[in-house]
Amino acid sequence: MQTTFFGAPAATNGFRDSSFAKNKNLPLHRWVPWVAGFSAEFVEDALRTYLPRGVSNAWVLDPFAGVGTTLVESYLSGLNVVGFEINPYAALATTIKLKTMDISVRDLARQIGSFERFMEKAEAGEVKRGPRSAAPTGFSGRTQLFSPKVERKVLYALDFVNSIKDPILKDIARLALGSVMVSFSNYSYEPSLTRRSAVSKADILDANVGLSVSAKLRLILEDIGWVQGHMKTLGYNPKAKVFSESIFSAPRYLRQRNFIDLLVTSPPYLNNYHYPRNTRPQLHWLGLASGTGYQHARENDSFGKFWQTVRASEPINLVFDMPELSDLIEAIRGRNTDKGSYGGAGWANYVATYFNDTHRFCAVIAQLLKPKAASIIVLGNSIIQGIEVKTDYFFGKIGELAGLKFEENHMLRKKRTGNSIIQSSVRVEDAKEKTVLYESGVVLRKAS
């Protein structure tokens, strides 16, 4: 099998910018804005550097697939891919991207035309009946997601989406709506989901919903045509598997062992970033979650959990022996004891849970990797209760406990300056104590 790569040559340090923002103009990657993850260019460089040469029928794994950067780039390079992604909205995006060879461009074009004609009538008030769809009851916030005029149009769009009989075309329409809905809502990404009024922006009282969704659908159509043309030049279609499940479920879903040639991923950082909360408009309005809260968004199954889910538990300790990390966790536990679970005690539970999940994760991937296969894990350090936690360092140490060999740690970028949670936000410039928050790529290799 011949493997091909795309884009500019790698930088002299071996890796180009890892920021996901670099993806916004690239086919398939530009479908869904995503605050986390890394660039397609970084994946290209990882494949070039760490994928063994001359391997036929190679497999690439991303245990935290997100919206599919690793899997898409690997697939376009002719590699078989498998991914796990617990967020239903992100899993939907990744699945569709890897099904492009199964999509009829002609049928999709016709569907888009029908949608545009329907929404033109809805926008002009020419649809005599009211929307049949209803706003979900599970989404909640400090302000209404859509203003009344906008919501009516969104419900009409959902009417059309729900009427589509072809499952793949229906999912494409759902994804297109989900990818643009925040742009005409009363919320904004700054970068986390927040009310527009909280960042001094006026609410959106009216918008051309049909035009926004149609523009995204036509962009998706263009990219699908491009992918289908590109894949014909390879002469074959690689295999692709995406599981909307936690990587911890891999032993149940993958009967094979020792078959992964390369792993490239970015797990949730130790920063309490709440992915289900950040995608709650899509989860609820696209029917991917129901009821209140994030029960159907699998919040409690997420890697590392969240501070909110473990802070009130009894003291959580490491399930493996690493005195250096245990001492650091106890130092965090000793901060702000007067605040109870909101002080060091709660945050220490969060840190311990995160690294216990790291230990489980390393054990799982050690089963899946081929002998001598590498895994590149992108993550950053954190500041918890005023104490720096070098997550990359401990990831390497824990990997060795699972039988993996720490090989190297690439400094990818110093992304911002931050300071302790107990002092102020990382965005406060005049904080008394500052620590550089960096991003690095930890390389763990399975022994021969």
Stockholm file with secondary structure:
# STOCKHOLM 1.0

chainA/1-448         MQTTFFGAPAATNGFRDSSFAKNKNLPLHRWVPWVAGFSAEFVEDALRTYLPRGVSNAWVLDPFAGVGTTLVESYLSGLNVVGFEINPYAALATTIKLKTMDISVRDLARQIGSFERFMEKAEAGEVKRGPRSAAPTGFSGRTQLFSPKVERKVLYALDFVNSIKDPILKDIARLALGSVMVSFSNYSYEPSLTRRSAVSKADILDANVGLSVSAKLRLILEDIGWVQGHMKTLGYNPKAKVFSESIFSAPRYLRQRNFIDLLVTSPPYLNNYHYPRNTRPQLHWLGLASGTGYQHARENDSFGKFWQTVRASEPINLVFDMPELSDLIEAIRGRNTDKGSYGGAGWANYVATYFNDTHRFCAVIAQLLKPKAASIIVLGNSIIQGIEVKTDYFFGKIGELAGLKFEENHMLRKKRTGNSIIQSSVRVEDAKEKTVLYESGVVLRKAS
#=GR chainA/1-448 SS CCCCCCSSCCCTTSCCCCBGGGGTTSTTGGGSCCSSSBCHHHHHHHHHHHSCTTCSSCEEEETTCTTSHHHHHHHHTTCEEEEECCCHHHHHHHHHHTTGGGCCHHHHHHHHHHHHHHHHHHHTTCCCSCCSCCCCSSCCCSSCSSCHHHHHHHHHHHHHHHHCCSHHHHHHHHHHHHHHGGGGSSEEESSSEEEGGGGTCCCCCCCCHHHHHHHHHHHHHHHHHHHHHHHHHHTSCCCEEEESSCGGGHHHHCCCCSCEEEEEECCCCTTCCCHHHHTHHHHHHTTSCCSSTTGGGTGGGSTTCCHHHHTTSSCCCCSSCCHHHHHHHHHHHTTTGGGGGGTHHHHHHHHHHHHHHHHHHHHHHHHHEEEEEEEEEEEECEEETTEEECHHHHHHHHHHHTTEEEEEEEEEEEEEEECCTTTCCTTCTTCSSCEEEEEEEEEEEECC
#=GC SS_cons         CCCCCCSSCCCTTSCCCCBGGGGTTSTTGGGSCCSSSBCHHHHHHHHHHHSCTTCSSCEEEETTCTTSHHHHHHHHTTCEEEEECCCHHHHHHHHHHTTGGGCCHHHHHHHHHHHHHHHHHHHTTCCCSCCSCCCCSSCCCSSCSSCHHHHHHHHHHHHHHHHCCSHHHHHHHHHHHHHHGGGGSSEEESSSEEEGGGGTCCCCCCCCHHHHHHHHHHHHHHHHHHHHHHHHHHTSCCCEEEESSCGGGHHHHCCCCSCEEEEEECCCCTTCCCHHHHTHHHHHHTTSCCSSTTGGGTGGGSTTCCHHHHTTSSCCCCSSCCHHHHHHHHHHHTTTGGGGGGTHHHHHHHHHHHHHHHHHHHHHHHHHEEEEEEEEEEEECEEETTEEECHHHHHHHHHHHTTEEEEEEEEEEEEEEECCTTTCCTTCTTCSSCEEEEEEEEEEEECC
//
